[in-house]
Amino acid sequence: MPARVPWIIAFLLCVGIVLFVLHLCIGPVAIPVDEVWSALFGHGSSTTIRIIHSVRLPEAITATLAGGGLAACGLLMQTLFRNPLAGPSVLGLSSGASLGVALLMLAVPSGAAVLPAFGVGLGAIVGAMAVLGVIMLADRRMGDGVALLIIGLMIGYLCSAVISVLQVASSAGALRGYILWGMGSFTGVVPGRMGWLMVPVVMGLLGAFWLVKPLNALLLGEAYAASVGVDVRPTRSRIMWITGLLAGTITAFCGPIAFLGLATPHVARGLCRTSDHAVLMPVTILTGAVLALFCDLLIKLPGVGVGIPLNAVTSLLGAPVVAWVLLRGKRWARAT
């Protein structure tokens, strides 16, 4: 482990804690730090306690989990396909989740009202898992990573085409609701539903850490990984299942969050200057959590970001990173 890595991890933890606290303080109603601390333990005015426990704390936890989970997905996909532009959406999982929501909100608008608490999330999870099932069947037949990448992209285009048709045929109210969901948000998870987000994401992150050694072997290609004892096909399946679990769950609760999964692993590589996943995985997850908190904090600043969609901010931060990766070209391949 490079000597700088512990300092980087400590720095990211400190920045994350500061952003988390600011998340609890900043909003339409500013709350001092001492009142936030008291409200966390059930002291102070009932209004402050309700704001902290029902709104700001769930939102901050959601941003932390979503940022870390999407960052881990991006790292897994970039390593599996050895492609710097691979991300959580590369297998069509995000498109499948979007199609599941579109079918529920646009094709059968009454369906979302039948299950108001988790109808949209259920539609997203079902859509993502359906696409993942197709990808796994294709993997059994072909067993080729490049072919899977192409199939995932084609599934994404197919889902987008169906969504476009549904949008044309839907009512104005249903279309508005779907567009708002597609902008992404960390505000939709109420305290009673937090476990449904937290448990799958934590399980997925633990699974990502479990795959650190096979991921290091896959950096040099599947043939090399097989030569050092990695069972490539089951490992590839585990990577895709973990990515599906993380991306599907996060998309279900937060909508399709742009660029966090794609750009964050590159930021982590730039900080660590290593491709060892034992180092890169925790740094990537921490960086994703910090970036998610930062982006969400920007859109909460009174008079600055209020009304700006979350995906607009993540795209403004992520697009330059992707452009930088494209300009680096062969240097990325040598680094991995």
Phi, psi and omega in degrees: 000127176302148185297335184282341188298313178303324179291323178295316179297317178297319179296315180296322178297316180296315179297318179298318180295318179298314180295323179297316179294317178299326177300323181283337184268325190264140179170192177304328175242114179287136180235125179299157184299318182295325177289325176298314181299317179294318182295327179300330180257014174084017179252157180104192183289152181295327180294315179296317179299318181294318180297315183291309188281329185264337187239298192282320179294313176300322180294318179294319178295319179298315179298319180297312181293316182294316180297313179295318181294315179293323178297318178296320177300315180299316179297317179299315182291320180294326177285316182299315184263357181051047184225121183292345181257012175280144180211188181301335183270001189293332179269006181082010184293316179295322178294321177297319177297318179296322178294320177300318178291320180297319178298324182284319187269328186259314182282321180231072184305329180290341181294323179292331181282336180293322180240070188297331184284324184217018181299312181295317179297320179296318178299319180294317181295316179299317179297315180294318181290328177295316177296318179299321177299318177297317180297319181294321176297320178295323179296322178295324183280322188252318179063029182235125184296321180294318178297321178297321178299316180294317179298318178300318179295319180294321177297320178299316178296319180297315178298319180297322179295316179296320179298320179298319178296318179295324180295320180295324186269356186270167177282164182297320181294316179294321180295321179297317179297320180292320180296319178297319176299320182291345178284345179080141179194147176259011187264358189272358184260109178278161183307322181292341181255001185299323180298326180293334174271315188293314186298308179298321181293315178298318177298318179296320179293321176297320177296324178296318177296326180295335183264013185302311183295311176301325179296320177298321179291323181291343178301330181261013176105158182292327180295317178294317180301319179294325181291338179257014171101007179277128175279098196296311186296312175299324178295318178297321178296318179297319179300317182290323177295317180295318177298318179296319179298313182291307184294319180295316181294314183294318178296324180299319185268334187241354187082176179285107181271122186276143165071339182299313181291328183282318188272327188300317179302328179288323175297317179296319177298321178295326179287317187273328185057045177208157176248009178288117184291340175297331176265316188292325183297307180295323180293321178296316181296315179296318179296319178297318178296317180296315181295322179295316177298319181295314180297318181291328178293323180300319183280356177261348183295123181300130177079358182241300187248000183298126179096349179279131179295148180300318182295335176294318180290315180297326178290320179297326178276325186277325183301316177299326178295316179296318177298321178296321179295319178297321179291330180290323175055249187295335180297325178296316181298320179292325182292331182267000000 
